[in-house]
Amino acid sequence: MKKALLTLPVIFMCMAAFAQNIPPVDGVRMETDQDYRNADSLVMQVSRYLLSIPLNNDNHTRLRTGLFLTRWMQGSPQFNVAPNDRVLKYIDSDVDLLSVYYAALCSFVLQYPSVKDSNTVTLNAAKELVAYMNKSSNHVILTRRLKKLCDADNKGELKSFLKL
């Protein structure tokens, strides 16, 4: 009986440690400059979450968190986060991959707030996106366009390939 009482808490702690939980993003207020500043840490958590889980078309959480990042990117007064059209054309209309790209953008600007050059932000986010796509456990189906993007990065020519 004592062993059972001791093993149950250990099992629950392990389950909690390995669970990939995302903080709630629904209803986060983003109206004032201070609201956006308060959301910065949540944006970083969401970005890390999206960059750490594989693509799953049935993942409603990915869609909600992607919309949250979009709201933050559009209204943040402190950071100018603009998705680059040259990268977007390779993603096509893949909403799941788009949320990964947005997560890479947000993650970079929050980690390196002193970097203001949009080309530098785009290049580093694109590198993060390519690294995500190259990881087989993320289940990204590489289209012809995505393969070209990955090949350019592998050759070290991503900057010139994206014309940045």
Backbone bond lengths (Angstrom), bond angles and torsions (degrees), N, CA, C in turn:
res aa  C-N    CA-C-N  psi(-1)  N-CA   C-N-CA  omega(-1)  CA-C   N-CA-C  phi
1 M - - - 1.448 - - 1.538 110.53 -
2 K 1.331 116.50 -41.21 1.468 119.87 179.50 1.526 111.04 -63.00
3 K 1.352 115.56 -39.06 1.463 119.07 179.34 1.522 111.03 -63.85
4 A 1.317 115.50 -39.84 1.465 119.31 179.46 1.519 110.70 -64.69
5 L 1.317 117.16 -39.89 1.460 120.48 178.98 1.523 112.15 -67.53
6 L 1.311 116.33 -30.67 1.455 119.84 178.69 1.524 112.65 -80.76
7 T 1.329 116.98 -33.89 1.462 118.61 -177.08 1.519 113.07 -77.66
8 L 1.311 118.40 -29.97 1.465 120.56 179.32 1.521 112.93 -60.63
9 P 1.339 118.52 -48.22 1.471 117.31 177.31 1.525 113.23 -62.74
10 V 1.330 116.67 -34.75 1.463 120.09 178.93 1.530 109.90 -65.55
11 I 1.321 116.97 -41.73 1.460 120.87 178.88 1.526 110.20 -62.42
12 F 1.324 116.69 -45.84 1.466 119.66 -179.74 1.521 111.95 -65.01
13 M 1.323 117.18 -36.82 1.463 119.81 177.89 1.518 110.67 -66.27
14 C 1.321 117.58 -39.50 1.465 120.58 178.30 1.518 111.06 -65.57
15 M 1.322 115.95 -41.47 1.464 119.02 178.53 1.522 110.61 -62.42
16 A 1.300 117.32 -41.36 1.464 120.65 179.89 1.518 111.03 -68.75
17 A 1.325 116.89 -34.66 1.462 120.39 -178.74 1.520 111.69 -69.05
18 F 1.329 117.76 -33.86 1.448 120.64 -176.73 1.524 113.74 -95.40
19 A 1.298 117.45 -6.16 1.456 120.26 179.69 1.522 109.51 -72.12
20 Q 1.321 115.44 139.70 1.454 119.26 177.77 1.520 107.59 -100.94
21 N 1.292 114.55 90.38 1.453 119.69 -178.57 1.512 109.74 -100.18
22 I 1.303 113.52 141.70 1.454 119.65 177.31 1.515 107.27 -111.71
23 P 1.304 117.25 138.54 1.463 118.49 176.97 1.524 109.97 -63.22
24 P 1.304 116.99 151.80 1.471 119.08 -178.67 1.529 110.72 -65.28
25 V 1.324 114.91 131.12 1.463 120.22 -179.47 1.523 111.78 -110.64
26 D 1.309 116.33 -14.48 1.464 119.62 179.05 1.521 109.06 -70.52
27 G 1.290 116.08 133.61 1.454 120.90 176.56 1.515 114.86 82.19
28 V 1.345 117.78 6.38 1.463 119.82 176.59 1.519 107.65 -70.13
29 R 1.282 115.27 123.95 1.460 121.38 -176.59 1.526 109.98 -77.84
30 M 1.335 115.37 126.73 1.457 121.48 175.78 1.519 107.56 -137.69
31 E 1.330 114.09 84.14 1.458 120.37 -179.38 1.522 111.81 -123.25
32 T 1.310 116.88 -41.43 1.458 120.52 -178.78 1.525 110.06 -104.87
33 D 1.328 115.73 167.38 1.463 120.01 177.18 1.525 111.22 -57.82
34 Q 1.317 116.18 -39.24 1.464 120.31 179.93 1.531 111.23 -66.14
35 D 1.320 117.75 -35.81 1.470 120.89 176.97 1.522 110.37 -59.86
36 Y 1.331 116.31 -42.38 1.461 120.33 179.89 1.525 110.68 -67.27
37 R 1.305 117.69 -41.20 1.471 120.57 177.49 1.526 110.61 -62.67
38 N 1.331 115.89 -39.56 1.466 120.00 178.58 1.526 111.66 -66.59
39 A 1.314 116.54 -27.19 1.466 120.54 -178.16 1.531 112.67 -84.20
40 D 1.332 118.21 -9.12 1.463 120.89 -176.66 1.528 112.89 -54.84
41 S 1.311 117.97 -45.83 1.471 119.71 -178.28 1.526 110.99 -67.48
42 L 1.320 117.34 -35.57 1.456 121.10 177.02 1.529 110.30 -67.60
43 V 1.312 116.96 -37.84 1.462 121.31 177.13 1.524 109.70 -62.06
44 M 1.316 116.94 -41.16 1.471 120.42 178.75 1.527 110.57 -64.63
45 Q 1.323 117.56 -42.48 1.471 121.04 178.34 1.527 110.36 -62.47
46 V 1.312 116.94 -44.50 1.462 121.92 179.85 1.529 109.80 -63.34
47 S 1.321 117.11 -42.58 1.467 120.80 179.73 1.529 110.78 -62.34
48 R 1.302 116.86 -46.48 1.469 120.10 177.91 1.524 111.10 -60.68
49 Y 1.317 115.78 -39.85 1.460 120.80 179.10 1.531 110.40 -61.34
50 L 1.326 116.90 -50.36 1.461 120.27 -177.57 1.529 112.35 -64.56
51 L 1.321 116.24 -33.26 1.465 119.95 179.65 1.527 112.47 -79.35
52 S 1.322 116.95 -8.07 1.468 119.55 -177.32 1.523 113.92 -108.28
53 I 1.334 118.28 -8.87 1.463 119.67 -178.85 1.524 109.70 -110.21
54 P 1.344 117.05 148.35 1.463 119.41 179.21 1.521 111.85 -73.32
55 L 1.318 114.76 161.21 1.462 120.42 176.87 1.523 109.25 -65.57
56 N 1.295 114.62 141.62 1.451 121.17 178.12 1.519 106.37 -152.72
57 N 1.304 117.10 112.86 1.464 120.74 -175.45 1.518 112.94 -61.30
58 D 1.316 117.94 -23.95 1.457 121.16 -178.28 1.526 112.18 -92.46
59 N 1.302 117.43 11.12 1.450 120.67 -174.33 1.531 110.91 -87.37
60 H 1.310 115.35 96.87 1.468 121.88 179.57 1.532 110.90 -64.78
61 T 1.314 115.89 -31.92 1.462 120.48 -179.98 1.522 110.67 -62.86
62 R 1.315 117.32 -39.51 1.469 120.94 179.76 1.528 110.14 -61.44
63 L 1.310 116.80 -41.18 1.461 120.80 179.43 1.526 111.07 -64.78
64 R 1.326 116.97 -46.02 1.469 120.82 179.91 1.518 111.46 -62.75
65 T 1.321 116.96 -43.05 1.463 119.66 -179.06 1.526 110.80 -70.43
66 G 1.332 117.23 -33.53 1.461 120.27 176.09 1.521 111.40 -63.98
67 L 1.316 116.56 -40.85 1.468 120.43 176.70 1.527 111.24 -65.62
68 F 1.317 116.59 -37.88 1.462 121.15 177.48 1.535 110.03 -61.64
69 L 1.340 116.35 -45.77 1.472 119.89 178.89 1.526 111.17 -62.91
70 T 1.329 116.18 -38.38 1.465 120.15 178.89 1.525 110.94 -62.23
71 R 1.326 116.24 -44.63 1.470 120.25 177.93 1.528 110.70 -59.71
72 W 1.319 116.45 -43.65 1.465 120.64 -178.51 1.533 110.40 -66.27
73 M 1.336 116.91 -43.13 1.462 120.71 -178.61 1.525 111.56 -63.54
74 Q 1.307 116.83 -37.42 1.455 120.66 -177.92 1.524 113.01 -73.20
75 G 1.329 117.34 -27.29 1.447 117.75 -172.96 1.514 116.68 -115.68
76 S 1.315 117.72 -6.87 1.457 119.75 -177.16 1.530 111.28 -62.07
77 P 1.335 117.12 119.85 1.468 119.21 -179.25 1.535 112.46 -78.25
78 Q 1.308 116.70 -21.67 1.453 120.78 -175.19 1.534 112.23 -87.24
79 F 1.328 116.85 -31.29 1.460 121.15 -175.80 1.519 110.06 -119.59
80 N 1.308 115.38 136.32 1.460 121.05 175.94 1.522 107.24 -101.16
81 V 1.315 115.92 94.16 1.462 121.49 -177.20 1.519 108.24 -108.83
82 A 1.308 116.20 107.15 1.459 120.42 -178.88 1.528 109.09 -125.63
83 P 1.321 117.21 120.71 1.463 119.72 176.18 1.528 109.88 -62.51
84 N 1.305 116.10 140.52 1.454 121.83 -177.21 1.527 109.68 -90.13
85 D 1.321 116.58 131.79 1.467 121.68 -178.86 1.526 112.19 -61.30
86 R 1.317 116.81 -31.63 1.468 119.78 -178.90 1.525 111.24 -67.43
87 V 1.314 117.52 -31.68 1.467 120.83 176.01 1.528 109.59 -80.73
88 L 1.313 115.88 -40.38 1.466 120.31 -177.63 1.527 112.40 -60.24
89 K 1.329 117.79 -32.68 1.463 118.94 -178.38 1.529 111.76 -67.65
90 Y 1.325 118.05 -22.09 1.462 120.76 177.94 1.527 111.44 -83.37
91 I 1.301 116.28 -25.10 1.463 120.49 179.43 1.526 110.37 -79.19
92 D 1.315 117.13 -23.57 1.470 123.72 -176.44 1.521 109.46 61.03
93 S 1.301 116.38 -126.86 1.468 120.05 -177.59 1.528 111.46 -113.00
94 D 1.309 117.28 25.95 1.467 121.85 179.47 1.529 109.28 -78.53
95 V 1.318 116.31 99.90 1.467 121.96 -175.31 1.522 110.98 -63.42
96 D 1.324 117.15 -37.38 1.467 120.02 179.86 1.520 111.27 -64.33
97 L 1.319 116.46 -44.96 1.464 120.36 179.28 1.528 110.95 -70.05
98 L 1.310 116.70 -31.76 1.458 121.28 175.80 1.529 110.70 -62.08
99 S 1.320 116.85 -40.73 1.469 119.80 178.44 1.528 110.96 -66.01
100 V 1.322 117.27 -32.38 1.470 120.45 176.27 1.527 109.67 -68.29
101 Y 1.322 116.93 -41.51 1.470 120.76 177.71 1.531 110.47 -62.27
102 Y 1.317 116.54 -44.89 1.464 120.42 177.79 1.523 110.84 -61.73
103 A 1.322 116.48 -39.68 1.467 120.08 178.10 1.528 110.50 -63.35
104 A 1.327 116.63 -39.83 1.466 120.35 178.75 1.529 110.82 -65.54
105 L 1.327 116.71 -41.13 1.469 120.62 177.04 1.526 111.14 -61.18
106 C 1.322 115.70 -50.98 1.475 120.41 -177.93 1.518 111.27 -62.75
107 S 1.304 115.66 -42.78 1.465 120.06 -179.49 1.526 110.90 -60.29
108 F 1.331 116.51 -43.72 1.463 119.24 -178.32 1.525 111.63 -65.97
109 V 1.332 117.65 -47.14 1.468 118.65 -177.04 1.520 111.89 -66.41
110 L 1.323 117.15 -29.84 1.465 118.83 178.40 1.529 111.73 -78.57
111 Q 1.322 117.19 -32.72 1.469 119.94 177.88 1.520 112.05 -75.51
112 Y 1.327 116.69 -31.71 1.464 121.83 -177.26 1.525 109.88 -127.11
113 P 1.332 117.56 71.31 1.465 120.17 -175.91 1.528 113.66 -66.00
114 S 1.316 117.93 -18.99 1.463 119.78 -179.51 1.526 112.47 -77.89
115 V 1.334 117.72 -17.22 1.461 121.07 179.58 1.520 108.54 -79.91
116 K 1.312 116.00 115.93 1.464 121.78 -178.06 1.528 112.87 -110.19
117 D 1.322 117.65 -12.47 1.455 122.06 -178.15 1.530 109.63 -72.76
118 S 1.328 116.96 119.38 1.465 121.19 -176.17 1.529 112.31 -64.84
119 N 1.337 117.62 -31.72 1.463 119.94 177.89 1.524 111.56 -66.73
120 T 1.313 117.29 -38.55 1.457 121.14 177.73 1.531 110.63 -65.95
121 V 1.322 115.95 -42.50 1.459 120.75 178.04 1.525 109.84 -62.18
122 T 1.328 116.56 -46.96 1.463 121.32 -179.43 1.522 111.19 -61.64
123 L 1.327 117.21 -45.33 1.459 121.21 -178.45 1.523 111.16 -61.25
124 N 1.321 116.89 -45.96 1.461 119.71 -178.54 1.521 112.30 -69.64
125 A 1.323 117.18 -35.82 1.466 119.89 176.12 1.529 110.04 -67.54
126 A 1.326 117.34 -38.89 1.465 120.90 178.24 1.525 110.50 -64.72
127 K 1.326 117.22 -39.21 1.470 120.31 176.59 1.531 110.98 -62.88
128 E 1.318 116.09 -41.05 1.470 120.42 177.53 1.528 110.33 -64.52
129 L 1.311 116.83 -40.92 1.460 121.81 177.92 1.525 110.87 -62.48
130 V 1.314 117.05 -44.88 1.466 121.47 179.43 1.529 110.25 -64.11
131 A 1.313 116.85 -41.50 1.467 119.74 177.63 1.531 110.29 -60.89
132 Y 1.305 116.43 -40.14 1.463 121.22 177.43 1.529 110.17 -63.52
133 M 1.326 116.89 -44.81 1.462 120.79 -178.06 1.525 111.75 -67.53
134 N 1.316 117.60 -33.19 1.463 121.20 -178.44 1.526 113.15 -75.04
135 K 1.312 116.76 -15.18 1.460 120.14 179.26 1.532 108.14 -81.18
136 S 1.309 116.83 112.37 1.470 121.30 -172.74 1.521 113.08 -61.75
137 S 1.311 117.53 -28.74 1.465 119.82 -178.82 1.532 112.63 -70.46
138 N 1.336 117.67 -9.76 1.463 120.45 178.27 1.528 112.91 -86.40
139 H 1.334 116.79 -6.12 1.465 122.92 172.64 1.527 113.40 59.20
140 V 1.309 116.88 38.44 1.465 120.38 177.05 1.524 108.04 -84.35
141 I 1.313 116.13 125.79 1.460 120.93 175.92 1.522 107.04 -85.42
142 L 1.315 115.19 113.36 1.458 120.38 -175.73 1.525 110.68 -82.12
143 T 1.313 115.58 112.17 1.452 121.33 173.85 1.524 108.44 -77.00
144 R 1.315 116.18 174.63 1.460 119.95 178.70 1.531 110.66 -58.43
145 R 1.329 116.23 -42.78 1.467 120.58 -179.93 1.526 111.55 -64.54
146 L 1.326 116.26 -43.91 1.467 119.49 -179.93 1.521 111.33 -65.05
147 K 1.324 116.66 -35.17 1.466 120.01 177.21 1.523 110.44 -63.54
148 K 1.329 116.65 -39.27 1.471 120.30 177.97 1.524 110.43 -62.52
149 L 1.321 116.09 -41.28 1.463 121.15 178.39 1.527 110.37 -62.87
150 C 1.315 116.57 -45.38 1.472 121.24 179.30 1.525 111.37 -64.77
151 D 1.338 116.65 -41.75 1.464 120.24 179.25 1.519 111.51 -62.78
152 A 1.320 116.70 -40.64 1.466 120.21 178.71 1.526 110.35 -62.19
153 D 1.324 116.64 -40.61 1.465 119.54 178.37 1.525 111.02 -67.14
154 N 1.325 116.95 -41.70 1.468 120.57 179.63 1.526 111.91 -61.99
155 K 1.323 116.63 -32.61 1.464 121.25 178.72 1.525 112.20 -83.60
156 G 1.339 117.13 -5.50 1.460 120.88 -178.06 1.513 112.80 77.52
157 E 1.325 116.77 20.70 1.464 121.43 -175.99 1.526 112.66 -114.04
158 L 1.321 117.39 22.36 1.457 120.34 -175.44 1.522 112.01 -62.76
159 K 1.309 116.96 -39.05 1.470 120.66 -178.83 1.531 110.76 -62.10
160 S 1.307 117.37 -47.79 1.469 119.72 -179.98 1.530 110.52 -72.55
161 F 1.320 117.78 -33.07 1.453 121.67 178.63 1.521 111.36 -62.43
162 L 1.331 116.34 -40.06 1.470 121.27 178.42 1.519 112.49 -87.05
163 K 1.328 116.52 -0.86 1.467 122.98 179.84 1.528 111.85 55.97
164 L 1.311 114.92 50.52 1.467 120.71 179.78 1.521 110.70 -98.41
